Amino acid sequence: MWNGGSGDRWPMPCAANDHWIPSSSPDARTSTLFLNPGPDMKRTAIQFLIPILLFAAIWYGLSRIDFVGETTTGSIGRETERRIGDLLLRQLDLKYQRVDNDSMLTVVDMIHRRICEANGLNPDSIAVHVFDSATINAAVLPGRNVIVFTGLLSFAENAEEFAGVLAHELGHITENHVMDRMMTEFGTTLLLMMSGMDAGSEVIANILRILTTTAFSRDQEREADQKAIDYLTTAEIDPMYLGNFLLRVSTKNGGRNIPEWVSTHPDSRERAAKIFERREEMDKEFAPLYAGDWDELVH
């Protein structure tokens, strides 16, 4: 409209309001910025959106992880533990060949089933994987998996010694030592992230190396030893041979390097002595576990 007869023009009031805003006011400049954002504002907006999108992606990933139902440690569910175990096994498959010697696998399975069934454990719920490697070692992985290298089978002088090692590893499983250890060393966040990783990733390879080359705590080793003695005795297998094995692997054997099993199972001499003490308290005789030629079987 015109203001009197002065000839000055004034902007019309906004149709939605009964007031007007001069074009030079701060509010008008702000409106202009939002309608025509400059490079700096675009950059700021992108930087603001990135963490929001990352949070949404992490939230979506975590929503697909098994937090509920049966759990092993803290918030780690059985299904998540199983997936982590499968990833670690696939990493092992990338590095080693699995044993296809049916005779050897049959005897290993026989010993595994005998120990489990005698002690009320479901043998089908715990898998024993045998890999072809000269490494003298056995270990436990998440998801109720035991891995055994042929080097350990060859180092054992008889079926009873191998049964002792297997019973010890079963003790780690039933006492849930592997997940307790992983929670302590890696934390919940990394374990949850692991379940969505690729088997060939460097993270998975490093975690597998840690699990197979470093030790459980001394308390956990003692607990696994006691469980092993109980399991073996109930299965009518002489636990003395586990003590013999521990005593032999604690020293160099015929110029060979100290077995890797020693590095993952410390205080072998002391633990062997404890096993011998318990064996002496038993007034019991045990029949041989395997009637065949053990040396021929494992070589």
Order of alpha helices (4+ residues) and beta strands (2+ residues): alpha-alpha-beta-beta-alpha-beta-alpha-beta-beta-beta-alpha-alpha-alpha-alpha-alpha-alpha-alpha-alpha-alpha
